[in-house]
Amino acid sequence: MLLCWLGWPTLSQAQRTAAVPSPAIGFDHLYHSQKIDISGAPAIDCLQCHPQQNGVLQARPDHRACFGACHGAPPTRATAATRAAAEPKVCGACHSLPGYRVAFPPYLVERDFGIALSHLAHNASPCTACHRAATANIRLKRTTAAPHARCTPCHGNTAVGQRFAITDCARCHIQAFGPTARPVLAIGTLPVTGAFRHEQAAHRGTTCVTCHRATPSSANDLLAPPTKTTCATSRCHDGKAAFATTTMCARCHQNAPIGTFVVARPTQRYNHGTHETRAGIAQACADCHRNGSNEPSAPTHDTCVACHADDFASLTPKICGACHQSTEAWRHLPADQRPLATSEFGAQLDHRTHPAPCTSCHTLTTATTELRPARGHSACISCHQTQAKPRITECAACHVRGLAAQRISQRVAAAWSTRTVFSHRSHASATPQASCSDCHTITPTTGNTLEFPAPPKAACATCHDGARAFSVTSTQCRRCHNATPR
């Protein structure tokens, strides 16, 4: 009793609406059954109107299904217009233009029989028995075979074991109100329907059940959408057969999700201290910062996924904020998180073994820093690439976590500290210009001369003599000193 929609004649929407006589509304199985029940007549079997041969529907209902025992003698050309006017509900069920011959019914109401089919119950059958196999030029879709042709190989005219006969129509076609129901694919929170192509997956040797699992839900079984883990472990998006699921999210997630989706905004920054050991295993710098052209590269997704695979597949990730200010999977997201204001590390260096001029290394001056060594290894590479030790790849020989913060706190807390007030810029532009050695002197001490001793008062008095600049003996001490002596 499933009536197949094949399309309208070549009529405009206005013509279709105007051509349908009221109260004809197209054939309605529920209304028809109601009239039969009220009349007390026996129920009509589906096969009486929908003839089958070897389980396959042969044709749409014609005059023989309606006239004769039920609606009297069939109309002729001479009586068509009169019959249509007298019985608009009968004729209007199939004909939109009374008095004219129409090739098929204008079904004006939603089909009132859907298909209740369980994918779980059909797991033993290959998916391509019903869904045409995808090729390079054909999208995967339902086959165009005649109605029931896909079902008769298992459901013949006779019930066998637990398989009911194809003539037991009500086992699949359940009468209901509203839109027709059929097994559908559940749309995930972050759909990939705009980019995914079944034909590409088919070429990689995957099958339908590789990605889809039927889940029991009401009368039909929803096909659950593949998860990120499914895509990563199905011989596809593992970074080898195809790009990994941890890269280029927008290659698949091209559309914003349907409905409301609260975007997680993780703000937790990366911390080296919590990553020094992982499961009791010490981490080497090169595990995350691969040395390319003697400059350490920024970590990539591949660096993090070994530990944070679950976070990459989560709708509420925790680690994305370390590099990204946004986390929408359907957008192209650059690593746009600003670096921390201060480094977690500090570079230890013995100035006694580096006789080069101070300005050969101390070249970086920004809005918040003065005369720092240049970023990266540009100041070190000329010597430590092949000649001097330690080698440029021995990161821990120079970089010590927490050293920069410790150095700054010590300088600020020192007696008579000028750390927060003194400006190298203003002194470098003075006339005559002051050089580094005018104030800073390396003295032979035991161990690593990591810290310069603070310039003595006498070094300042050369300029601050009361003539060129305010005197060091004046009462304006706090113009330079931000701490009281201890």
Secondary structure in CASP SS format (residue, H / E / C, confidence):
PFRMAT SS
TARGET T0000
AUTHOR 0000-0000-0000
METHOD secondary structure of the structure
MODEL  1
M C 1.00
L C 1.00
L C 1.00
C C 1.00
W C 1.00
L C 1.00
G C 1.00
W C 1.00
P C 1.00
T C 1.00
L C 1.00
S C 1.00
Q H 1.00
A H 1.00
Q H 1.00
R H 1.00
T H 1.00
A H 1.00
A H 1.00
V C 1.00
P C 1.00
S C 1.00
P C 1.00
A C 1.00
I C 1.00
G C 1.00
F C 1.00
D C 1.00
H H 1.00
L H 1.00
Y H 1.00
H H 1.00
S H 1.00
Q H 1.00
K H 1.00
I H 1.00
D H 1.00
I H 1.00
S H 1.00
G C 1.00
A C 1.00
P C 1.00
A C 1.00
I C 1.00
D C 1.00
C H 1.00
L H 1.00
Q H 1.00
C H 1.00
H C 1.00
P C 1.00
Q E 1.00
Q E 1.00
N C 1.00
G C 1.00
V E 1.00
L E 1.00
Q C 1.00
A C 1.00
R C 1.00
P C 1.00
D C 1.00
H H 1.00
R H 1.00
A H 1.00
C H 1.00
F C 1.00
G E 1.00
A C 1.00
C C 1.00
H C 1.00
G E 1.00
A C 1.00
P C 1.00
P C 1.00
T C 1.00
R C 1.00
A C 1.00
T C 1.00
A H 1.00
A H 1.00
T H 1.00
R H 1.00
A H 1.00
A H 1.00
A H 1.00
E C 1.00
P H 1.00
K H 1.00
V H 1.00
C H 1.00
G C 1.00
A C 1.00
C C 1.00
H C 1.00
S C 1.00
L C 1.00
P C 1.00
G C 1.00
Y C 1.00
R C 1.00
V C 1.00
A C 1.00
F C 1.00
P C 1.00
P C 1.00
Y C 1.00
L C 1.00
V C 1.00
E C 1.00
R C 1.00
D C 1.00
F E 1.00
G E 1.00
I E 1.00
A C 1.00
L C 1.00
S C 1.00
H C 1.00
L H 1.00
A H 1.00
H H 1.00
N C 1.00
A C 1.00
S C 1.00
P C 1.00
C H 1.00
T H 1.00
A H 1.00
C C 1.00
H E 1.00
R E 1.00
A C 1.00
A C 1.00
T C 1.00
A C 1.00
N C 1.00
I C 1.00
R C 1.00
L C 1.00
K E 1.00
R E 1.00
T C 1.00
T C 1.00
A C 1.00
A C 1.00
P C 1.00
H C 1.00
A C 1.00
R C 1.00
C C 1.00
T C 1.00
P C 1.00
C C 1.00
H C 1.00
G C 1.00
N C 1.00
T C 1.00
A C 1.00
V E 1.00
G C 1.00
Q C 1.00
R E 1.00
F C 1.00
A C 1.00
I C 1.00
T C 1.00
D C 1.00
C H 1.00
A H 1.00
R H 1.00
C C 1.00
H E 1.00
I E 1.00
Q E 1.00
A C 1.00
F C 1.00
G C 1.00
P C 1.00
T C 1.00
A C 1.00
R C 1.00
P C 1.00
V C 1.00
L E 1.00
A C 1.00
I C 1.00
G C 1.00
T C 1.00
L C 1.00
P C 1.00
V C 1.00
T C 1.00
G C 1.00
A C 1.00
F C 1.00
R C 1.00
H H 1.00
E H 1.00
Q H 1.00
A H 1.00
A H 1.00
H H 1.00
R C 1.00
G C 1.00
T C 1.00
T C 1.00
C H 1.00
V H 1.00
T H 1.00
C H 1.00
H C 1.00
R E 1.00
A E 1.00
T E 1.00
P E 1.00
S C 1.00
S C 1.00
A C 1.00
N C 1.00
D E 1.00
L E 1.00
L E 1.00
A E 1.00
P C 1.00
P C 1.00
T C 1.00
K H 1.00
T H 1.00
T H 1.00
C H 1.00
A H 1.00
T C 1.00
S C 1.00
R C 1.00
C C 1.00
H C 1.00
D C 1.00
G C 1.00
K C 1.00
A C 1.00
A C 1.00
F C 1.00
A C 1.00
T C 1.00
T C 1.00
T C 1.00
M C 1.00
C H 1.00
A H 1.00
R H 1.00
C C 1.00
H C 1.00
Q C 1.00
N C 1.00
A C 1.00
P C 1.00
I C 1.00
G C 1.00
T C 1.00
F C 1.00
V C 1.00
V C 1.00
A C 1.00
R C 1.00
P C 1.00
T C 1.00
Q C 1.00
R C 1.00
Y C 1.00
N C 1.00
H C 1.00
G H 1.00
T H 1.00
H H 1.00
E C 1.00
T E 1.00
R E 1.00
A C 1.00
G C 1.00
I E 1.00
A E 1.00
Q C 1.00
A C 1.00
C H 1.00
A H 1.00
D H 1.00
C C 1.00
H C 1.00
R C 1.00
N E 1.00
G E 1.00
S C 1.00
N C 1.00
E E 1.00
P E 1.00
S C 1.00
A C 1.00
P C 1.00
T C 1.00
H H 1.00
D H 1.00
T H 1.00
C H 1.00
V H 1.00
A H 1.00
C H 1.00
H H 1.00
A H 1.00
D H 1.00
D H 1.00
F H 1.00
A C 1.00
S C 1.00
L C 1.00
T C 1.00
P C 1.00
K C 1.00
I C 1.00
C H 1.00
G H 1.00
A H 1.00
C C 1.00
H C 1.00
Q C 1.00
S C 1.00
T C 1.00
E C 1.00
A C 1.00
W C 1.00
R C 1.00
H C 1.00
L C 1.00
P C 1.00
A C 1.00
D C 1.00
Q C 1.00
R C 1.00
P C 1.00
L C 1.00
A C 1.00
T C 1.00
S C 1.00
E C 1.00
F E 1.00
G E 1.00
A E 1.00
Q C 1.00
L C 1.00
D C 1.00
H H 1.00
R H 1.00
T H 1.00
H C 1.00
P C 1.00
A C 1.00
P C 1.00
C H 1.00
T H 1.00
S H 1.00
C C 1.00
H E 1.00
T E 1.00
L E 1.00
T C 1.00
T C 1.00
A C 1.00
T C 1.00
T C 1.00
E C 1.00
L C 1.00
R E 1.00
P E 1.00
A C 1.00
R C 1.00
G C 1.00
H C 1.00
S C 1.00
A C 1.00
C C 1.00
I H 1.00
S H 1.00
C H 1.00
H H 1.00
Q C 1.00
T C 1.00
Q C 1.00
A C 1.00
K C 1.00
P C 1.00
R C 1.00
I C 1.00
T C 1.00
E C 1.00
C H 1.00
A H 1.00
A H 1.00
C C 1.00
H E 1.00
V E 1.00
R E 1.00
G C 1.00
L H 1.00
A H 1.00
A H 1.00
Q H 1.00
R H 1.00
I H 1.00
S H 1.00
Q H 1.00
R H 1.00
V H 1.00
A H 1.00
A C 1.00
A C 1.00
W C 1.00
S C 1.00
T C 1.00
R C 1.00
T C 1.00
V C 1.00
F C 1.00
S C 1.00
H H 1.00
R H 1.00
S H 1.00
H H 1.00
A H 1.00
S C 1.00
A C 1.00
T C 1.00
P C 1.00
Q C 1.00
A C 1.00
S C 1.00
C H 1.00
S H 1.00
D H 1.00
C H 1.00
H C 1.00
T C 1.00
I C 1.00
T C 1.00
P C 1.00
T C 1.00
T C 1.00
G C 1.00
N C 1.00
T C 1.00
L C 1.00
E C 1.00
F C 1.00
P C 1.00
A C 1.00
P C 1.00
P C 1.00
K H 1.00
A H 1.00
A H 1.00
C H 1.00
A H 1.00
T C 1.00
C C 1.00
H C 1.00
D C 1.00
G C 1.00
A C 1.00
R C 1.00
A C 1.00
F C 1.00
S C 1.00
V C 1.00
T C 1.00
S C 1.00
T C 1.00
Q C 1.00
C H 1.00
R H 1.00
R H 1.00
C C 1.00
H C 1.00
N C 1.00
A C 1.00
T C 1.00
P C 1.00
R C 1.00
END
